[in-house]
């Protein structure tokens, strides 16, 4: 349940970024979901592999009961990964915006000149 709440929040967070920079909302929203789920799978798989190497009997005693210390840690790290990718995308979009206003400046007086000649 907690993961669903985090996924909805990440989707909305990235959709806000897309809206601010004129990108497609659902694509960045799906990117947020992919980053979160990908990091969760990678982190929990790595932890399971570590536990299997250090204590082979621990896999037989494992219960998948929802809240555990490792789940809470993985949520925190996954939220950090989502935020890190968000900051990277935000910086990239800001650089794109700072490079593109040149053509907008050249078009400032174009519409006024067209109206004068009519």
N, C-alpha and C positions, 0 to 999 in steps of 0.2 A: 504494500500500500504506500509506503514511504517513497519507493522508487517512482511510482506513478505521479505523485505530487511533485517530485523533483523533475520528472520529465516534462510535465505540463509547464512548470516554471521556466525550465530551460528553453522550451519551445517559444514561449511568449517573450522571453528575454531576447532571443535571437530574432524573432519576428519584429520586435521593436527596433533592433539594429537595422534590419532590412528596410523597414519603413523610413527610418531616418536618412538612409543613403540611397533610397530609390531602387532597391533590389527586390527580388521576388521573395515574399515572406515564407512560403511553404518550403522552399528549397533550403533556406538557412535554418528554418525550424527543424527540418529533417536532419540537417547537419548536426544540430544540437543533440537530437535524440541519438544519432549515430555515435557522436563523441562520447556521450554519457554511457550508452550501453557497451560500446567498444572498450572503454576504459574499465567498466565494471567487470566485463568478461575477462579482460587481460589481467586485471588485478586479482580477481578471485581464482582464476586458473593458476596464476603464479603462486598464490598462497597455498592452494591445494597441492601443487607440485612440490613446494617447499615442505609442507607437512608430510607428504608421502615419502620424501627423501629422509627427513629427520626421524620420523616415527611411523613405521609402516602399519602399526596397529591402530593408529589414530583414525584411519579411513573407515575402519569397521565401527568405531564408536561415534562417528559423526552423525548428528541429527540436524535436519534442515528446518529449524523451528522459527525462522523469521529474524527476531532481534538477537544479535550476538555482537560481541565486541568487534570482530573482524568486519561485519556488515556495516556497522556505524563508521568504522575507519574507512572502508571502501566508499561509502557515500560521501564522506568529507573530501577524500582525494578526487573522486569523480566530479564533484562540484568544483573543485579547484581546477581540474582539467578543462571543464566546460568554460569556466571563467577565463582561463589562460588562452584558449582558442578564441574566445570572444574578444579579448584585448588585441590579439594578433589581427583578427579580421577588422576590428575597428581602426587600428593603425593603418592597415592596408587601404581601407576605404577612404580614410582621411588623406592619404597620399594621392589616391586617384582624384579626389575632389580638388586638391591643391594644384594638380597638373592641368585640369581641364578648363578652368575659367577663361583661358585665353580666347577661345572661340566665342564665348559668350560676350566678352568685351567688344569684339569686332562687330557683333550683331546689334549693338545698343541703338544705333541711329538708323539702321536699315529700314525699319517699318515707317519711321517718320518721313524718310525720303520718298518712299513709295506713295504716300498719301499726298505729298506736295505736287507730284507730277500728274496726278489724276485730275 
